[in-house]
Amino acid sequence: MAAPSSNTCGLMERSIRERVPPLLTDLYQFTMAYAYWRAGRHQEPAVFELFFRDNPFGGGFSLFTGLHDCLLFLRSFHFTDEDVDFLRSVLPPATDPAFFQFLRGLDCSGVTLRSVPEGTVVFARVPVIEVAGPLAVVQLLETSLLCLVNYASLVCSNAARFRLAAGPRRKLLEMGLRRAQGPDGGLTASRYTHIGGFDLTSNVQAGFLFGIPVAGTMAHSYVTSFTSLEEVWPQTLVAVNGEPDPVDFISLTKSWLRRVCELLGAETGKIREGELAAFLSYAIAYPQNFLPVIDSYSVSCSGVLNFCAVALALCELGYRPMGVRLDSGDLCRQSVDVRRVFRLCSEHFSNSTFDSLIIVGTNNISEQSMVELNKKENEIDVVGVGTHLVTCTKQPSLGCVYKLVEVRGRPRMKISEDPQKSTVPGRKAVYRLLDAEGHPFLDLVSLAVESPPEAGLPLSCYPLRCDNAPLSVTPAQVVCLRQEAFTKGQVTHPLCSAAETRAKVQSSLQTLHPRHKRLQEPDAYTVALSEKLHNLVIEIRKGSSNNSSFLLAN
């Protein structure tokens, strides 16, 4: 396992400043900020909320991640002279020069962020982040915060679904860097898929930055680069027991290959010499980490035979080979055939190491193919996933939005012809209600000024996306979901490592009832408004229609 670097925190904060400077936003954030400033409204207290409208991948839940980077972004938020000079060149010429001086002194010292803890299971329409502060600055934060949360939460949720599909026994390897949407997408994917349940990554930089265990041995190009045993150099290997005389490793392996072929009744004429040369060369370089890809040619006629010969030679010298990787064809059937060969070698040659060899499967694995893999007989210990994991092919965006809910202490609401795009007004509190078995069954969104619900006492609420009929529930436990994480320019909640957030994800998922975790057709989780908040929505809707004739007023 790759240990976290001692200066990881400093590296990550530097990384945030470089990856997410304040100019990484949409131009209209600056034009709105200028208009607020020009009207003298830039210091008005305002509250925005971040949420998503639908659970991703047709599932019943999402995982909330990205908070760590949001907090580092807020802490380092400021404009440099170079930033301001560029803004002068792109904003309309009529922009008052004094506005640029205002931007130069802007920071997040007046901003407060309250959030659901990172790694928590969350549901559609629940406001996971609340950002409060001066109107101009909290408006400017919108795009950057959405960028930091959207993909992180989406790919983490995707990873959790792969983990649910794979089950708890199998190890999962993320190997999507080459297919990711650019270097930052690759790093973000490695980090948050690990948090979502993957055990390993092929991404070395992710291991360095985030302490994620890294894994990988060889590609087909390495195997096919060899054609002859004459290319193997050096040709000797020293035994583990410390005997000074190196052993002719090629001759030792060839003797084992003859014995393996006799055991299996294999045709020696179909064995690829170049493949054997590649395996020998790699084994001599890494005798304790021998795990080759064995399907460059034929698994049964060449790959598994060459592997067993080299592995048995390593065992004779006191080393422990690790296993093999399969990367094409019917992975389930091939893994069963390979395991059968391993068992035969273990029994015939009295070599128990072959009982613990691992089989890695990698071949364009999707969530569906993972589900199907579990339905078939197979002997795969580790599954490597790339494209379908990091690109989230089933759903490319989570669709988080950042909406204004309060200005100057007064609730604000977007009323859209599309009910899905209407917002819920007012500053809020969010509570998770649990049943007697500790399973969450309802998230209650109420006004911040309301008293919290109490365990054991019935309450009336109004589920979202239903008719206006109230629902009466009695929680066995009540959890306040959001907590203050940033205020007065400082992070006020401990920043968690990837390992700590990963543990939070697993504990949060374990509390979720299986009916909400089903990958296909899960039961819908209930998100509801308190009675007072429901009444406020109705009142504002009525007021909006009543005020539509303001042009006719004196």
N, C-alpha and C positions, 0 to 999 in steps of 0.2 A: 504494500500500500504506500502511495506517495504521501509523505507527511506534509502538513501545511507549512509553508514558509514562514519564518519568524517575522518577516515584514509584510505579510499578506495584507493586513489592514491598510497600511500605507500605499501599497501597490494598487489596491482596489480604489482608494479615494483618488489617487492620481489618474487611474483609469477612467473614473467617472468624469473628472474634469476634462479629460481629453476626448472621451466618447460622447459626452452629453454637455457641451458648453451651452450657455444661454441662447446662443444663436441657432441651436438645433431645435427650431420651432417653425411654425407657419407665420408668414408675413402678416397675416391679418391680426395676429396677437399684438403686434406693435402698432398697427393702425388703430385698433380699438383702445390700446393703452394710451395712445396720443389723444384720441378723442375724449377719453375719460379725463386726462390731464388738462386738456384745453378747456373742458367744462368745469374744472375744479372738483371733479368727483373721484380723483385717483386715490384719495385717502379714505373714502367711505368704507366702513367695515362690510365685508362680503363673505359669503360661505358658498363653496362649490362642493359637489359630491361626485365621486367616481364609482361607476357601477357598470354592469353589462346586462343586456336585455334577455339573452337566452343562454341556457347551459350548453357548452360546446359538444360537438360530435354526436348530437342526439342523445346525450346522456342525462343523468340525473343530478350532476354536481360539477363544480369546478374547484380548482385549488388556487388560492390567492398567493401569488409570489411577486417579487419585484420591489417590495417595501424597502429592503436594505439599500438598494441603489437609489430609490426615491429620497431617502433620508440623507444619504451622502450628497446627492444632487442639491438638495435644499441648503445643506450646510456650506457648500462651495459656490452657491449661486451669486455671481456678480459679473458686471460687464467691464471689459478692459477698454483701454483707449482705442485699440485696434477694432474691437467689436463696434464701438460707437462710431468710429470713422466709417466703417462699412455701412452701418445703418443710415448715416447721413447720405450715402450715395444711392441707396435704394428706396428710401421713403420719399414721398412727393416733395418737390422743392418748397412748397408752402409751409412745411413743417417748421414750427418755431424752434430756433436754435437752443432755447432754454430747455426744451424737452430732452435734448441729448445730455445736458448737464444733470438733469433729473435721473436719467438712466444710469449715468456713470456712478451715481451714489446709491443705486438701488441694491438691496439685498433681501434676505428672508428673515431679518430680525423681528419683523412684525407678524410673521406667519406662524400659525398653529396647525399641526396635522394630527388628526385622530384616526386610528386605523384598526381594522381587524388584524390580529397577529399573523405574521407571515407564516405560510404553511397550513393555514386553516382551510377546511372544506367550506365553500361558500356557494351561494345559489343566486340565480338570476333575479335582478331587480333589488337586491340588497346593497345599500351603499357601503362599499368596503373601505373607502377613504373619504374623510371630510377634510377640506382645506379651508381655513379661515384666515382672513387678514385684509390688508388694504386692497381695494378693488383692482387697481392696476397690476399689482404684482401677482395676485392669485390668478388673474386672467392670463398673465404671461407664462405661468407654470403649466397651463393645460396640456399642450402638445407633448412636452417632455415627459410629464408624469404618465400620460397615456402610452407613450412609446416604451417606457420602462416597465409598465405593468402588463400591457396587452399580450406581447409575445411570451414573456416569462410565465405568465399564468396559463396561457394556452398550451405551451410545450410541456410544462410541468403536469398539467391535467392529462395531456396525451400520454406522457410517460406513466402516470398512475393507471391509466386504462390498460396499457401494455402489461404493467405489473399484475393487475387483476386478471388479465387474460392468461398470463404465464403461470400464475399461482406462486406460492411463496418459496417453493423448493428451487426452482431454476434460477441461475444467475443471468442477469441481463447486462449486455455490453452495448453502450452507445458508440456508434462509429459513423456518425453522419457529417463530420466536418467537411468532407469534400463535396457534399451535396447541399450544404447549408447556404442560406442567403447571405453570403459574404462572411468575412472574418468575424465580425461582431455577432452575426447570427449564429455562427458555429460555436463561439465561446459561450454565448447565452444558452444555446441548446445543451451543451455539455453540462453546464452548471445546473440548469433547472431540470433536466431529465434525471440527473443524479438525485436531486432533491425529491423528484416525483417517484423514485423507486428503483432506478437503474443502479447497478452495483459498480460498474466500471466504465471508463471512457478510453477511446483511442487517442484523445486530444491531449497532447503533452502540455500545452500551455494551460489548459484547464486544470490539469493536475498540479502545475506550478502555482497557479493563482488561487485555487479553491481547495486544494488538498484532496482531490478526487483520485481514487486508485486508477492507475493507467495500465493498459494491457495491449499486447500486440506482438506478433512475431514476424511473419513473412507474407508476401503477396505471391501471386502466380508468376509475376515477372522474375522474381528471384529464382523460382524453380526452373522456369524455361530458359533462363540465362545460361544454364549448365547443359553440356552435351556429353561429357565424358568424365570418367573417374580421374583422368590425367589432370583435370582442372582443380582437383581438391588439393588445397595446400593451407596449412601443413597437413600431413597425412597421419600424424601420430597424436596420441592423447595420453596424458598421465593419469593413472588410477587415483581414486580418492584416498586410498590407504597410504599414500605418500611414497610408494616405491619409486625410486629415482629413474628407472628406465622407462621411457615412453613406449606405449604399445602401438603397433601398426594397426591403426583403427580401421583402415580399409579392408585389410585381410580378415580382421576379426569380424567385421560386419558381413563380408561375403560368406564366411563360414556359417554365420547365423542365417543368412538369407537362404542358403541351400537347405538348412534344417526347417525353416518356416515353409518353404515351398513343398518339401516332402510331407510335412504335417498337413498342409491344406490341399495337396494334390494340384498345385498351381503350375502353369506353364511358364518356365523361365524365359522363354523367347518373347513373351509379351511385357516383360519388365523393362521400364525405361531407365537406361543407364544415366541419362542426364538428371533425372529426378533423384535417383540414388545419390548422385554426386552432390546435388543441392542439399539433400538431407544430411549427408556426411559433413559437408563444409559447415553447415549451420550448427550441427551438434558439436563439432569440435570447437566452434566459437562460443557456444552457449550450452555446455553439457548439462547444466541444471535447469535449463529453460527450453527444452526441446518440445515444440508444439508446431509442427508444420501443417500447411494446407496440402491435402492429399488427393485433390480432384483435378489437378492440372492436366492429367491424362485419363487414366481409368482407375477408379478407386479400388475395385476388386482385383483387377489384373496387375496393378503396379503400385498404386499409392499406399494401400494398407500393408502390402508385403514389404515394401522398402521401409516404411515406418517401423514395422515390427522388428526387422533385422537391425536397424540402427538403435532402436530402443533396447533390444536385448543386449546388444554390445555395450551400450551405456550402463545397463544394469550390472553387467559382468565387471565393469570397472568401478562400481560403487555409486553411480549417479542415478537419479530418478527422473526419467522422462515425464513430461506433463500430459500429453495427449495429442489430439489431432483436430483439424478444422475441416469441415465440409462446406463447400460454397456453391454447389450447383446440383441439379437433379432432384430426385425424391429424397429429401433430407431424412425423413422418418425411416424409410426402408433402408437407406444406406447406413444410418446410425445403428440400426438393429444388426445389420450384417457385420459392421465393424466391431460392435460389442461382442458378437459371437466369436469373432477371430481373437479378440483380446482374451476372452474366457478360455478358449482352447489353448492359447499360448500360456496363460497362467497355470492351467492344469497340467499341460504336457511338459512344460519346462520348469514347473515348480517355482514360478515367479509371481509373488503376490503383488508386485508393483503394478502388474497389468490389471489387477482388480480395481485400482483407483485411478486409472487413466481417464481423463475427461474428454468429452466430445463436444466441440463447439459447432453450432450451425449458423451459417450466415448466407442468406440468399434472398434479398429483396423482401424481407419479412414485413408484413403488415399486421394490423390488429386482427383482421379476420384470419390470416394464415396462422397467427399465433393461437387463436381459438381452435382452429382445425387441427393444428399440431397436437394440442392437448387431447383431442378426441381419438387420435391414432396411436398405435403402439410405436414408441420411439425411445431412444437411449440418449437424447441430447441433454447435456448438463448446462450448457451456456448458450444463449441465443444472442447473436449480434444483430442490432437493428440500426439502419441508417436513414435512408430517404424518407420512408413513411413516418418516421419518428420526428425528425428535425424540421421537415417541411410541413408537417401536419396536413397531409394531403386530403384528409376527410373534411377539414375546415381550416382555411388558411388564416383566419383572424377571429379573435374572441369578440371583437366589437365593443370594447369598453368605451364609455362616454363620460364626459366631465361636464356637469350641468350646474348652473347657478340655482341656488335654492333660497338664498336670503340676501338682502341688501339693507343696510341701516336697521337691522333688527326686524325687518318686515319680510314675510315669506314671498318667494317668487316661484312662478310655475309656468312652464311651457305648455300651452294648450294646442295640440296638433290635431289636424284632421285625421291623422293616423294615430289611433289610441296608443299604439306601441311606443310612439315617440313623445307622448305626454310625460311630464315629470311629476314627481311628488314634492310639494313645497315644504319649506321650513327646515329649521335645524333639528336634527333627529338624534335619537338613541336607538340602538339595535340590540335586541335580546334574543338569545336562543333558548327555546323551551325544550326540556328533555322529559321523556316518560320515565316510568318507574324502573325500567331496565337500563337507563342511562343513554338511550338513543335519542338524538334530536328529532323532533317531529314538526316544529314550526319555528320560523324566524319572525319575530314581531318588530315592526318598525313603528316607533312612536315619536311624538314630539319630545325634544330634549327637556322641556319643562315639566313633563308628566312624571308622576311617581312610577318607579319600576314595577313590573309585575312581581307577585310573590308566589313562592312555591306553595302548593296546596290550596290556593285560592282560585276560584273560577274567574275567567275574564272573557269579555266579548271582543271580537276582532273581525276584520273584513279581509278575507283572502283576496289577493290581487288576481286579475284575469278571471274572475268569476262574476256572477251577478252580484247585486248589492246585498245579498242575504248575509247576515252576521253569522259568525261561528263562535260557539262557546267551548272553551278548552280549560283544562286544569293541569298546569305543569307540576311534575314532581320535583324538578330542579329548574332554576333560571340562571343563565350565564349572560353577563353583559359582554357583548362581542367586541366593542371598540374601546381602545385606550389611547391616551395621549402618547405620541411618539416623537413630536418635535415642537418646540416652542422657544421663542426669543432667540432664534438663531442656533439653537443647540438640540442635538439628538438627546431625548429624555428617556428613551427606552433602549435597553441593551441591544447592541447589534449582534445578531446570531450568526454563527458559522454555517456553512452549507450542511455540515453533519447535524448540527442542532435543528436546523429547519427541516431537514430530511426526517429526523425523529418526530418532529411535530406533525409532519404530513401523515406519517404512519399511524400515530396515535389518534389523529383527527379522523382518518379514514376508518379506523377500527370502531369508533363510536357510531358510525353511520350504519343504519339498518341495511341489511343485504338487499332489500327491495329497492332502495335508492341507489345502490351501487351496481345493479345489473347493467351490463354493457348494452343490451338490447331491451327496448321497451321498459325502462325503469318506471317505478311509480313516481309521480310528480311530488316534489317536496313543497310544502305550503309556506308561502311568504305572505304575511298579512299586515295590514295597517291597524293601528289602535283606533278606537272609536273616535277619539278627538281628532286624530290626523285624517281619518276618513271624512269627518264632518268638515274639516278645513278644506279638503279637496273640493267637496261639493259647493261650499261657500264661495271659493275662488272661481269655480266654473260659472256659478250663477252671476257673480259680480262682473266677470268678464263679458258675459252677454248683455248685462244691464248697462255697462259702460261703453257699449259699441256706438252710441250716438253722441259721443263727446263733441264732435264737430258742430252739432246743432246747438250746443249750449252757448249761453252768453259769455 
